[in-house]
């Protein structure tokens, strides 16, 4: 009788071992979803309150949907290298006023948001890959957020309300700059 119980136990252990082997093989042939599969959920949604900026970004990243509730992730934002309101929209004046969310566009090299309603450029602070920045014909007065963008080679800030340009003193790579039609006092 003991032999029969031991044999049943060994048979049961063999069955369990075989089941685990099949599970391991199944996972090898058809692996569980990886981190990349869930990038949208884990990556974090970028909050972009300005509907016009959001539309430009959605068009630029070729989103399948341009609906206002379409999720834009940090990973998608970091892949942007160029963003232009005049090229992304039919009208050159996109009526963008809030740049919140652009701080995640860390790969941006070129940003052209001319002829908008922008006054606060704080979200641009830290976009160290920017080489070409066009923010002419806006309502910008404080350019301190640009002070650390040392990769800038071209900068257009004409027709704004800028009075102090000292934040630009460390931008030694600038080869072209336009500050016409401002209230520069120094």
DOTOR-622091 format. One record per residue: residue in three letters; z, y, x of N, C-alpha, C, CB in turn. Coordinates in Angstrom, 3 decimals, always signed. Glycine has a CB too. Example, Ala and Ser with C-alpha at 12.3 -4.5 7.8 and 13.67 -1.06 7.14 Angstrom:
("ala",(+7.800,-5.690,+13.190),(+7.800,-4.500,+12.300),(+7.800,-3.300,+13.200),(+9.046,-4.473,+11.308));
("ser",(+7.080,-2.250,+12.850),(+7.140,-1.060,+13.670),(+7.870,+0.030,+12.900),(+5.725,-0.598,+14.084));
% end
This chain:
("unk",(+0.000,-1.187,+0.809),(+0.000,+0.000,+0.000),(+0.000,+1.263,+0.861),(+1.191,-0.009,-0.925));
("unk",(+0.790,+1.256,+1.954),(+0.848,+2.405,+2.842),(-0.505,+2.661,+3.474),(+1.903,+2.199,+3.919));
("unk",(-1.228,+1.579,+3.765),(-2.567,+1.724,+4.339),(-3.488,+2.433,+3.355),(-3.149,+0.346,+4.722));
("unk",(-3.362,+2.088,+2.073),(-4.198,+2.682,+1.030),(-3.902,+4.183,+0.872),(-3.975,+1.950,-0.311));
("unk",(-2.617,+4.583,+0.930),(-2.235,+6.000,+0.815),(-2.716,+6.772,+2.037),(-0.698,+6.148,+0.658));
("unk",(-2.549,+6.196,+3.230),(-3.013,+6.849,+4.450),(-4.523,+7.014,+4.418),(-2.590,+6.048,+5.690));
("unk",(-5.215,+5.999,+3.919),(-6.674,+6.067,+3.843),(-7.115,+7.165,+2.871),(-7.255,+4.706,+3.409));
("unk",(-6.410,+7.290,+1.722),(-6.724,+8.341,+0.749),(-6.488,+9.719,+1.365),(-5.870,+8.173,-0.534));
("unk",(-5.386,+9.855,+2.107),(-5.064,+11.124,+2.749),(-6.137,+11.486,+3.778),(-3.675,+11.055,+3.419));
("unk",(-6.564,+10.525,+4.584),(-7.620,+10.766,+5.575),(-8.936,+11.124,+4.899),(-7.810,+9.532,+6.468));
("unk",(-9.237,+10.452,+3.797),(-10.466,+10.753,+3.052),(-10.398,+12.178,+2.502),(-10.678,+9.730,+1.894));
("unk",(-9.252,+12.568,+1.976),(-9.068,+13.917,+1.439),(-9.194,+14.955,+2.549),(-7.698,+14.042,+0.746));
("unk",(-8.603,+14.694,+3.703),(-8.699,+15.616,+4.837),(-10.140,+15.724,+5.320),(-7.787,+15.157,+5.987));
("unk",(-10.850,+14.614,+5.326),(-12.263,+14.635,+5.714),(-13.085,+15.465,+4.733),(-12.820,+13.205,+5.792));
("unk",(-12.802,+15.318,+3.441),(-13.524,+16.108,+2.425),(-13.265,+17.602,+2.613),(-13.103,+15.675,+0.999));
("unk",(-12.010,+17.949,+2.851),(-11.671,+19.362,+3.064),(-12.351,+19.881,+4.321),(-10.140,+19.552,+3.168));
("unk",(-12.369,+19.084,+5.371),(-13.044,+19.487,+6.611),(-14.533,+19.695,+6.380),(-12.827,+18.437,+7.708));
("unk",(-15.144,+18.799,+5.617),(-16.578,+18.919,+5.321),(-16.847,+20.177,+4.502),(-17.087,+17.668,+4.564));
("unk",(-15.977,+20.480,+3.549),(-16.143,+21.695,+2.734),(-16.077,+22.933,+3.624),(-15.054,+21.771,+1.624));
("unk",(-15.108,+22.976,+4.547),(-15.007,+24.123,+5.453),(-16.228,+24.240,+6.357),(-13.747,+24.013,+6.301));
("unk",(-16.755,+23.113,+6.791),(-17.970,+23.131,+7.618),(-19.136,+23.703,+6.825),(-18.313,+21.708,+8.125));
("unk",(-19.287,+23.283,+5.558),(-20.371,+23.810,+4.727),(-20.210,+25.310,+4.474),(-20.425,+23.062,+3.395));
("unk",(-18.978,+25.748,+4.268),(-18.734,+27.187,+4.073),(-19.112,+27.954,+5.334),(-17.247,+27.453,+3.707));
("unk",(-18.711,+27.433,+6.487),(-19.046,+28.098,+7.753),(-20.554,+28.152,+7.956),(-18.382,+27.373,+8.936));
("unk",(-21.245,+27.051,+7.653),(-22.710,+27.037,+7.771),(-23.356,+28.012,+6.794),(-23.252,+25.622,+7.528));
("unk",(-22.838,+28.056,+5.576),(-23.398,+28.967,+4.576),(-23.246,+30.416,+5.018),(-22.721,+28.757,+3.216));
("unk",(-22.108,+30.751,+5.605),(-21.901,+32.120,+6.073),(-22.785,+32.441,+7.265),(-20.441,+32.340,+6.437));
("unk",(-23.100,+31.447,+8.062),(-23.985,+31.657,+9.210),(-25.411,+31.903,+8.749),(-23.938,+30.452,+10.160));
("unk",(-25.858,+31.126,+7.778),(-27.223,+31.258,+7.262),(-27.346,+32.491,+6.382),(-27.627,+30.004,+6.473));
("unk",(-26.350,+32.748,+5.546),(-26.374,+33.897,+4.639),(-25.065,+34.661,+4.810),(-26.578,+33.447,+3.144));
("unk",(-24.998,+35.562,+5.809),(-23.735,+36.244,+6.107),(-23.291,+37.166,+4.978),(-23.867,+37.040,+7.389));
("unk",(-22.004,+37.414,+4.956),(-21.457,+38.376,+4.005),(-21.999,+39.758,+4.327),(-19.907,+38.373,+4.035));
("unk",(-22.044,+40.656,+3.347),(-22.534,+42.013,+3.615),(-21.749,+42.661,+4.744),(-22.445,+42.877,+2.351));
("unk",(-22.464,+43.376,+5.598),(-21.834,+44.041,+6.731),(-21.399,+45.440,+6.355),(-22.780,+44.088,+7.923));
("unk",(-20.818,+46.107,+7.317),(-20.368,+47.488,+7.132),(-21.524,+48.379,+6.696),(-19.743,+48.030,+8.427));
("unk",(-22.730,+48.138,+7.241),(-23.875,+48.988,+6.928),(-24.284,+48.878,+5.465),(-25.049,+48.629,+7.818));
("unk",(-24.063,+47.710,+4.865),(-24.415,+47.530,+3.469),(-23.594,+48.469,+2.595),(-24.204,+46.074,+3.043));
("unk",(-22.363,+48.689,+2.980),(-21.480,+49.522,+2.189),(-21.349,+50.937,+2.743),(-20.128,+48.884,+2.103));
("unk",(-22.306,+51.386,+3.545),(-22.204,+52.691,+4.202),(-21.970,+53.811,+3.203),(-23.460,+52.976,+5.004));
("unk",(-22.637,+53.757,+2.064),(-22.478,+54.823,+1.083),(-21.029,+54.915,+0.606),(-23.416,+54.594,-0.108));
("unk",(-20.392,+53.788,+0.402),(-19.024,+53.809,-0.101),(-18.026,+54.173,+0.994),(-18.668,+52.458,-0.701));
("unk",(-18.202,+53.623,+2.184),(-17.243,+53.855,+3.255),(-17.472,+55.172,+3.979),(-17.299,+52.727,+4.237));
("unk",(-18.695,+55.638,+3.988),(-19.062,+56.794,+4.791),(-18.468,+58.083,+4.257),(-20.554,+56.918,+4.860));
("unk",(-18.281,+58.188,+3.000),(-17.724,+59.387,+2.416),(-18.785,+60.343,+1.916),(-16.858,+60.076,+3.407));
("unk",(-18.590,+60.791,+0.724),(-19.516,+61.730,+0.109),(-19.264,+63.125,+0.664),(-19.373,+61.720,-1.431));
("unk",(-20.344,+63.839,+0.924),(-20.247,+65.217,+1.398),(-20.299,+66.132,+0.181),(-21.394,+65.559,+2.420));
("unk",(-19.312,+67.000,+0.084),(-19.238,+67.945,-1.029),(-20.124,+69.149,-0.714),(-17.763,+68.393,-1.292));
("unk",(-21.163,+69.347,-1.513),(-22.074,+70.483,-1.355),(-22.111,+71.215,-2.697),(-23.527,+70.017,-0.905));
("unk",(-21.261,+72.227,-2.862),(-21.152,+72.892,-4.159),(-22.362,+73.748,-4.540),(-19.937,+73.745,-4.168));
("unk",(-23.093,+74.261,-3.565),(-24.251,+75.110,-3.861),(-25.421,+74.218,-4.297),(-24.646,+75.982,-2.615));
("unk",(-25.802,+74.320,-5.567),(-26.850,+73.441,-6.105),(-28.191,+73.664,-5.415),(-27.004,+73.663,-7.607));
("unk",(-28.449,+74.871,-4.960),(-29.718,+75.157,-4.291),(-29.762,+74.540,-2.891),(-29.941,+76.672,-4.204));
("unk",(-28.666,+74.638,-2.142),(-28.588,+73.986,-0.836),(-28.682,+72.476,-1.008),(-27.277,+74.368,-0.105));
("unk",(-27.999,+71.974,-2.011),(-28.024,+70.533,-2.308),(-29.454,+70.060,-2.569),(-27.128,+70.213,-3.528));
("unk",(-30.218,+70.843,-3.326),(-31.609,+70.483,-3.632),(-32.457,+70.453,-2.364),(-32.212,+71.473,-4.645));
("unk",(-32.261,+71.426,-1.484),(-33.005,+71.469,-0.218),(-32.674,+70.236,+0.625),(-32.675,+72.770,+0.572));
("unk",(-31.398,+69.891,+0.696),(-30.983,+68.728,+1.489),(-31.546,+67.443,+0.896),(-29.447,+68.646,+1.569));
("unk",(-31.462,+67.296,-0.424),(-31.994,+66.090,-1.065),(-33.486,+65.941,-0.809),(-31.725,+66.122,-2.570));
("unk",(-34.224,+67.048,-0.872),(-35.658,+66.975,-0.585),(-35.899,+66.617,+0.877),(-36.344,+68.309,-0.922));
("unk",(-35.090,+67.149,+1.764),(-35.276,+66.908,+3.196),(-34.972,+65.463,+3.578),(-34.395,+67.846,+4.002));
("unk",(-33.939,+64.877,+2.985),(-33.600,+63.486,+3.318),(-34.397,+62.503,+2.474),(-32.103,+63.240,+3.124));
("unk",(-35.333,+63.015,+1.678),(-36.177,+62.173,+0.827),(-35.353,+61.272,-0.079),(-37.104,+61.327,+1.680));
("unk",(-34.373,+61.857,-0.711),(-33.537,+61.089,-1.624),(-34.388,+60.574,-2.779),(-32.358,+61.947,-2.149));
("unk",(-34.057,+59.384,-3.254),(-34.802,+58.798,-4.365),(-34.583,+59.592,-5.638),(-34.396,+57.340,-4.577));
("unk",(-33.449,+60.241,-5.711),(-33.134,+61.045,-6.878),(-32.664,+62.419,-6.420),(-32.061,+60.354,-7.757));
("unk",(-33.096,+63.425,-7.120),(-32.625,+64.780,-6.816),(-31.676,+65.268,-7.906),(-33.816,+65.753,-6.670));
("unk",(-31.118,+64.322,-8.646),(-30.167,+64.662,-9.695),(-28.924,+65.290,-9.068),(-29.791,+63.409,-10.529));
("unk",(-28.286,+66.207,-9.783),(-27.111,+66.894,-9.237),(-25.977,+65.957,-8.827),(-26.594,+67.872,-10.243));
("unk",(-25.912,+64.761,-9.427),(-24.824,+63.844,-9.094),(-25.198,+62.830,-8.009),(-24.387,+63.111,-10.334));
("unk",(-26.372,+62.992,-7.392),(-26.777,+62.101,-6.305),(-25.825,+62.265,-5.128),(-28.236,+62.387,-5.869));
("unk",(-25.347,+61.143,-4.616),(-24.400,+61.174,-3.497),(-25.143,+61.428,-2.193),(-23.602,+59.849,-3.412));
("unk",(-24.640,+62.373,-1.414),(-25.131,+62.624,-0.058),(-23.985,+62.252,+0.869),(-25.600,+64.140,+0.149));
("unk",(-24.254,+61.341,+1.805),(-23.184,+60.848,+2.673),(-23.147,+61.598,+4.001),(-23.358,+59.352,+2.926));
("unk",(-22.039,+61.424,+4.705),(-21.894,+62.017,+6.034),(-22.938,+61.452,+6.982),(-20.482,+61.771,+6.589));
("unk",(-23.256,+60.172,+6.847),(-24.273,+59.557,+7.714),(-25.637,+60.190,+7.472),(-24.346,+58.033,+7.474));
("unk",(-25.979,+60.432,+6.216),(-27.263,+61.072,+5.910),(-27.301,+62.487,+6.470),(-27.511,+61.096,+4.388));
("unk",(-26.198,+63.201,+6.326),(-26.138,+64.572,+6.836),(-26.287,+64.597,+8.356),(-24.818,+65.240,+6.425));
("unk",(-25.694,+63.640,+9.041),(-25.746,+63.653,+10.504),(-27.138,+63.335,+11.041),(-24.749,+62.661,+11.064));
("unk",(-28.014,+62.781,+10.205),(-29.375,+62.468,+10.662),(-30.330,+63.649,+10.514),(-29.919,+61.281,+9.892));
("unk",(-29.918,+64.680,+9.792),(-30.786,+65.853,+9.634),(-30.994,+66.530,+10.982),(-30.183,+66.854,+8.615));
("unk",(-32.245,+66.803,+11.326),(-32.526,+67.539,+12.560),(-33.141,+68.895,+12.263),(-33.455,+66.732,+13.464));
("unk",(-33.722,+69.045,+11.075),(-34.347,+70.308,+10.703),(-34.135,+70.532,+9.217),(-35.861,+70.317,+11.056));
("unk",(-33.777,+71.744,+8.866),(-33.564,+72.085,+7.468),(-34.102,+73.477,+7.232),(-32.065,+71.994,+7.081));
("unk",(-35.018,+73.575,+6.286),(-35.647,+74.856,+6.017),(-35.810,+75.045,+4.524),(-37.002,+74.958,+6.722));
("unk",(-35.196,+76.075,+4.001),(-35.313,+76.346,+2.576),(-36.738,+76.709,+2.201),(-34.367,+77.463,+2.169));
("unk",(-37.433,+77.410,+3.068),(-38.786,+77.845,+2.727),(-39.774,+76.683,+2.725),(-39.251,+78.915,+3.701));
("unk",(-39.545,+75.663,+3.549),(-40.444,+74.515,+3.564),(-40.058,+73.485,+2.516),(-40.454,+73.874,+4.936));
("unk",(-38.776,+73.365,+2.229),(-38.325,+72.338,+1.306),(-38.521,+72.743,-0.148),(-36.873,+72.024,+1.557));
("unk",(-38.536,+74.004,-0.417),(-38.735,+74.474,-1.778),(-40.023,+75.267,-1.868),(-37.547,+75.323,-2.241));
("unk",(-40.567,+75.355,-3.060),(-41.800,+76.119,-3.231),(-41.555,+77.611,-3.026),(-42.394,+75.869,-4.620));
("unk",(-40.428,+78.095,-3.456),(-40.100,+79.515,-3.292),(-39.402,+79.722,-1.954),(-39.204,+80.022,-4.460));
("unk",(-39.739,+80.800,-1.259),(-39.101,+81.063,+0.030),(-37.656,+81.513,-0.156),(-39.886,+82.123,+0.809));
("unk",(-37.333,+82.085,-1.294),(-35.972,+82.524,-1.579),(-35.293,+81.442,-2.411),(-35.958,+83.905,-2.325));
("unk",(-34.490,+80.618,-1.756),(-33.860,+79.481,-2.430),(-32.564,+79.860,-3.147),(-33.578,+78.384,-1.426));
("unk",(-32.117,+81.100,-3.006),(-30.892,+81.593,-3.636),(-29.657,+80.800,-3.220),(-31.035,+81.553,-5.140));
("unk",(-29.622,+80.407,-1.959),(-28.464,+79.694,-1.415),(-27.398,+80.718,-1.053),(-28.858,+78.829,-0.167));
("unk",(-26.154,+80.457,-1.475),(-25.069,+81.383,-1.144),(-23.903,+80.698,-0.435),(-24.569,+82.055,-2.402));
("unk",(-23.776,+79.387,-0.554),(-22.639,+78.662,+0.022),(-23.150,+77.552,+0.939),(-21.733,+78.071,-1.099));
("unk",(-22.745,+77.580,+2.204),(-23.195,+76.592,+3.187),(-22.231,+75.410,+3.335),(-23.378,+77.262,+4.530));
("unk",(-21.227,+75.327,+2.491),(-20.268,+74.225,+2.554),(-21.005,+72.890,+2.503),(-19.244,+74.322,+1.399));
("unk",(-20.674,+72.021,+3.434),(-21.320,+70.715,+3.542),(-22.199,+70.623,+4.768),(-22.138,+70.429,+2.306));
("unk",(-22.733,+71.775,+5.212),(-23.592,+71.761,+6.401),(-22.821,+71.408,+7.672),(-24.262,+73.115,+6.573));
("unk",(-21.503,+71.506,+7.643),(-20.717,+71.149,+8.827),(-20.901,+69.677,+9.212),(-19.235,+71.440,+8.579));
("unk",(-21.397,+68.863,+8.282),(-21.649,+67.445,+8.566),(-23.048,+67.199,+9.123),(-21.454,+66.622,+7.305));
("unk",(-23.872,+68.223,+9.180),(-25.240,+68.084,+9.704),(-25.220,+68.268,+11.217),(-26.207,+69.119,+9.039));
("unk",(-24.482,+67.428,+11.893),(-24.230,+67.583,+13.326),(-25.459,+67.361,+14.198),(-23.158,+66.637,+13.746));
("unk",(-26.504,+66.791,+13.655),(-27.731,+66.580,+14.422),(-28.744,+67.693,+14.264),(-28.358,+65.293,+14.022));
("unk",(-28.410,+68.719,+13.477),(-29.360,+69.814,+13.232),(-29.750,+70.516,+14.521),(-28.767,+70.827,+12.255));
("unk",(-31.049,+70.658,+14.723),(-31.574,+71.428,+15.855),(-32.196,+72.722,+15.352),(-32.615,+70.601,+16.652));
("unk",(-32.737,+72.679,+14.137),(-33.395,+73.858,+13.574),(-32.887,+74.078,+12.158),(-34.945,+73.698,+13.587));
("unk",(-32.462,+75.305,+11.892),(-31.983,+75.668,+10.566),(-32.598,+76.994,+10.179),(-30.436,+75.741,+10.522));
("unk",(-33.346,+76.990,+9.088),(-33.993,+78.206,+8.611),(-33.607,+78.437,+7.158),(-35.535,+78.117,+8.765));
("unk",(-32.738,+79.414,+6.947),(-32.293,+79.765,+5.603),(-32.455,+81.266,+5.387),(-30.821,+79.336,+5.379));
("unk",(-33.627,+81.760,+5.693),(-33.935,+83.184,+5.523),(-34.017,+83.537,+4.045),(-35.258,+83.545,+6.231));
("unk",(-33.764,+84.813,+3.760),(-33.930,+85.372,+2.413),(-33.128,+84.620,+1.360),(-35.391,+85.365,+2.029));
("unk",(-31.839,+84.541,+1.592),(-30.931,+83.926,+0.632),(-29.784,+84.879,+0.349),(-30.401,+82.569,+1.156));
("unk",(-28.697,+84.371,-0.193),(-27.524,+85.188,-0.513),(-26.318,+84.752,+0.310),(-27.200,+85.099,-2.012));
("unk",(-26.542,+84.381,+1.548),(-25.493,+83.826,+2.406),(-24.660,+84.948,+3.025),(-26.109,+82.941,+3.514));
("unk",(-23.336,+84.820,+2.917),(-22.448,+85.777,+3.576),(-21.486,+85.067,+4.530),(-21.659,+86.580,+2.531));
("unk",(-21.059,+83.857,+4.211),(-20.111,+83.109,+5.044),(-20.842,+81.988,+5.782),(-18.955,+82.529,+4.180));
("unk",(-20.854,+82.074,+7.121),(-21.536,+81.053,+7.926),(-20.539,+80.147,+8.660),(-22.473,+81.723,+8.940));
("unk",(-19.289,+80.140,+8.213),(-18.257,+79.310,+8.830),(-18.664,+77.838,+8.949),(-16.979,+79.415,+8.033));
("unk",(-19.332,+77.226,+7.961),(-19.716,+75.815,+8.106),(-20.652,+75.528,+9.285),(-20.372,+75.353,+6.845));
("unk",(-21.243,+76.555,+9.883),(-22.138,+76.341,+11.024),(-21.367,+76.160,+12.326),(-23.106,+77.509,+11.158));
("unk",(-20.096,+76.541,+12.334),(-19.259,+76.385,+13.518),(-19.229,+74.907,+13.896),(-17.814,+76.932,+13.268));
("unk",(-19.525,+74.597,+15.140),(-19.500,+73.213,+15.597),(-20.833,+72.488,+15.540),(-18.526,+72.466,+14.801));
("unk",(-21.879,+73.133,+15.035),(-23.207,+72.502,+15.024),(-23.855,+72.755,+16.383),(-24.110,+73.064,+13.849));
("unk",(-23.343,+72.094,+17.385),(-23.679,+72.378,+18.781),(-25.079,+71.970,+19.205),(-22.710,+71.704,+19.657));
("unk",(-25.811,+71.254,+18.367),(-27.184,+70.872,+18.708),(-28.209,+71.903,+18.256),(-27.514,+69.532,+18.091));
("unk",(-27.769,+72.910,+17.503),(-28.705,+73.930,+17.013),(-29.354,+74.676,+18.172),(-27.984,+74.924,+16.086));
("unk",(-30.684,+74.726,+18.152),(-31.423,+75.506,+19.148),(-32.155,+76.670,+18.493),(-32.420,+74.614,+19.899));
("unk",(-32.468,+76.544,+17.215),(-33.248,+77.556,+16.501),(-32.562,+77.839,+15.173),(-34.729,+77.088,+16.280));
("unk",(-32.107,+79.074,+15.000),(-31.369,+79.446,+13.799),(-31.956,+80.713,+13.201),(-29.875,+79.641,+14.113));
("unk",(-32.371,+80.628,+11.942),(-32.933,+81.774,+11.224),(-32.098,+82.034,+9.976),(-34.428,+81.528,+10.847));
("unk",(-31.375,+83.135,+10.011),(-30.546,+83.550,+8.884),(-30.833,+85.003,+8.514),(-29.055,+83.368,+9.214));
("unk",(-32.050,+85.439,+8.754),(-32.412,+86.820,+8.444),(-32.470,+87.031,+6.932),(-33.764,+87.181,+9.089));
("unk",(-32.341,+88.302,+6.542),(-32.401,+88.709,+5.133),(-31.350,+87.992,+4.282),(-33.794,+88.434,+4.569));
("unk",(-30.101,+88.108,+4.710),(-28.963,+87.579,+3.970),(-27.907,+88.671,+3.869),(-28.385,+86.300,+4.654));
("unk",(-26.660,+88.305,+3.675),(-25.559,+89.270,+3.570),(-24.460,+88.948,+4.570),(-24.985,+89.283,+2.144));
("unk",(-24.846,+88.555,+5.765),(-23.901,+88.109,+6.791),(-23.342,+89.305,+7.553),(-24.580,+87.124,+7.765));
("unk",(-22.014,+89.360,+7.676),(-21.390,+90.415,+8.473),(-20.597,+89.827,+9.640),(-20.475,+91.278,+7.594));
("unk",(-19.983,+88.670,+9.460),(-19.168,+88.040,+10.505),(-19.948,+86.898,+11.155),(-17.827,+87.516,+9.917));
("unk",(-20.258,+87.059,+12.457),(-21.024,+86.026,+13.168),(-20.161,+85.258,+14.180),(-22.215,+86.664,+13.888));
("unk",(-18.832,+85.366,+14.058),(-17.937,+84.630,+14.961),(-18.192,+83.118,+14.953),(-16.490,+84.899,+14.581));
("unk",(-18.530,+82.500,+13.824),(-18.790,+81.055,+13.845),(-19.945,+80.633,+14.758),(-19.076,+80.586,+12.455));
("unk",(-20.772,+81.579,+15.178),(-21.897,+81.255,+16.061),(-21.503,+81.281,+17.537),(-23.041,+82.226,+15.821));
("unk",(-20.320,+81.775,+17.848),(-19.930,+82.026,+19.241),(-19.956,+80.793,+20.142),(-18.561,+82.610,+19.269));
("unk",(-19.778,+79.608,+19.597),(-19.772,+78.404,+20.418),(-21.077,+77.626,+20.413),(-18.687,+77.518,+19.968));
("unk",(-22.090,+78.145,+19.754),(-23.366,+77.426,+19.651),(-24.231,+77.725,+20.869),(-24.115,+77.815,+18.349));
("unk",(-23.799,+77.227,+22.009),(-24.421,+77.576,+23.290),(-25.797,+76.954,+23.511),(-23.521,+77.163,+24.402));
("unk",(-26.234,+76.066,+22.648),(-27.580,+75.492,+22.770),(-28.646,+76.373,+22.129),(-27.618,+74.109,+22.138));
("unk",(-28.213,+77.403,+21.393),(-29.183,+78.276,+20.715),(-30.131,+78.930,+21.714),(-28.454,+79.357,+19.902));
("unk",(-31.426,+78.832,+21.428),(-32.435,+79.523,+22.233),(-33.122,+80.607,+21.412),(-33.476,+78.525,+22.772));
("unk",(-33.149,+80.427,+20.085),(-33.766,+81.421,+19.209),(-32.819,+81.725,+18.055),(-35.143,+80.923,+18.679));
("unk",(-32.645,+83.017,+17.789),(-31.717,+83.444,+16.755),(-32.283,+84.634,+16.003),(-30.354,+83.791,+17.358));
("unk",(-32.417,+84.487,+14.690),(-32.864,+85.593,+13.832),(-31.754,+85.940,+12.865),(-34.169,+85.227,+13.062));
("unk",(-31.221,+87.137,+13.027),(-30.177,+87.644,+12.146),(-30.537,+89.024,+11.607),(-28.840,+87.700,+12.884));
("unk",(-31.812,+89.371,+11.660),(-32.207,+90.696,+11.196),(-31.980,+90.832,+9.687),(-33.682,+90.968,+11.541));
("unk",(-31.772,+92.081,+9.289),(-31.567,+92.460,+7.894),(-30.361,+91.733,+7.293),(-32.826,+92.160,+7.074));
("unk",(-29.213,+91.978,+7.897),(-27.919,+91.518,+7.410),(-26.977,+92.716,+7.450),(-27.364,+90.312,+8.268));
("unk",(-25.691,+92.496,+7.469),(-24.720,+93.597,+7.531),(-23.807,+93.441,+8.753),(-23.872,+93.650,+6.232));
("unk",(-24.375,+93.024,+9.860),(-23.631,+92.749,+11.093),(-23.338,+94.054,+11.830),(-24.422,+91.780,+12.008));
("unk",(-22.073,+94.236,+12.246),(-21.729,+95.415,+13.037),(-21.252,+95.034,+14.439),(-20.653,+96.231,+12.325));
("unk",(-20.668,+93.863,+14.601),(-20.127,+93.431,+15.895),(-20.905,+92.215,+16.400),(-18.608,+93.097,+15.778));
("unk",(-21.551,+92.377,+17.563),(-22.330,+91.268,+18.125),(-21.652,+90.630,+19.343),(-23.718,+91.757,+18.514));
("unk",(-20.403,+90.993,+19.622),(-19.713,+90.398,+20.774),(-19.607,+88.868,+20.694),(-18.323,+90.991,+20.892));
("unk",(-19.541,+88.246,+19.505),(-19.506,+86.780,+19.475),(-20.746,+86.121,+20.091),(-19.352,+86.313,+18.052));
("unk",(-21.817,+86.883,+20.268),(-23.044,+86.321,+20.837),(-23.057,+86.370,+22.363),(-24.249,+87.064,+20.295));
("unk",(-22.044,+86.967,+22.968),(-22.049,+87.188,+24.420),(-22.067,+85.902,+25.247),(-20.845,+87.996,+24.804));
("unk",(-21.580,+84.798,+24.705),(-21.550,+83.539,+25.457),(-22.787,+82.674,+25.216),(-20.308,+82.755,+25.093));
("unk",(-23.706,+83.159,+24.419),(-24.912,+82.385,+24.117),(-25.969,+82.683,+25.174),(-25.450,+82.715,+22.688));
("unk",(-25.762,+82.143,+26.347),(-26.594,+82.470,+27.513),(-27.961,+81.789,+27.512),(-25.865,+82.096,+28.767));
("unk",(-28.197,+80.866,+26.613),(-29.502,+80.197,+26.546),(-30.484,+80.889,+25.609),(-29.319,+78.769,+26.104));
("unk",(-30.046,+81.963,+24.963),(-30.936,+82.673,+24.038),(-32.133,+83.251,+24.779),(-30.176,+83.794,+23.308));
("unk",(-33.318,+82.939,+24.290),(-34.542,+83.521,+24.850),(-35.180,+84.485,+23.860),(-35.541,+82.417,+25.232));
("unk",(-34.848,+84.318,+22.577),(-35.339,+85.227,+21.532),(-34.207,+85.526,+20.567),(-36.560,+84.616,+20.775));
("unk",(-34.048,+86.808,+20.284),(-33.025,+87.221,+19.331),(-33.543,+88.426,+18.563),(-31.679,+87.550,+20.048));
("unk",(-33.311,+88.426,+17.263),(-33.701,+89.558,+16.434),(-32.487,+89.981,+15.623),(-34.911,+89.201,+15.505));
("unk",(-32.045,+91.223,+15.865),(-30.900,+91.800,+15.165),(-31.274,+93.101,+14.459),(-29.755,+92.048,+16.143));
("unk",(-32.564,+93.326,+14.253),(-33.018,+94.553,+13.591),(-32.377,+94.704,+12.212),(-34.550,+94.557,+13.461));
("unk",(-32.278,+95.951,+11.781),(-31.792,+96.289,+10.436),(-30.393,+95.752,+10.152),(-32.751,+95.756,+9.398));
("unk",(-29.491,+96.003,+11.082),(-28.074,+95.703,+10.917),(-27.293,+96.984,+11.177),(-27.613,+94.549,+11.876));
("unk",(-25.997,+96.915,+11.137),(-25.141,+98.082,+11.371),(-24.381,+97.927,+12.674),(-24.158,+98.281,+10.205));
("unk",(-25.073,+97.559,+13.728),(-24.438,+97.262,+15.012),(-23.840,+98.528,+15.611),(-25.451,+96.635,+15.990));
("unk",(-22.558,+98.425,+16.009),(-21.873,+99.608,+16.520),(-21.511,+99.505,+17.994),(-20.632,+99.855,+15.723));
("unk",(-21.640,+98.350,+18.614),(-21.225,+98.277,+20.017),(-22.385,+98.154,+20.968),(-20.302,+97.125,+20.220));
% end
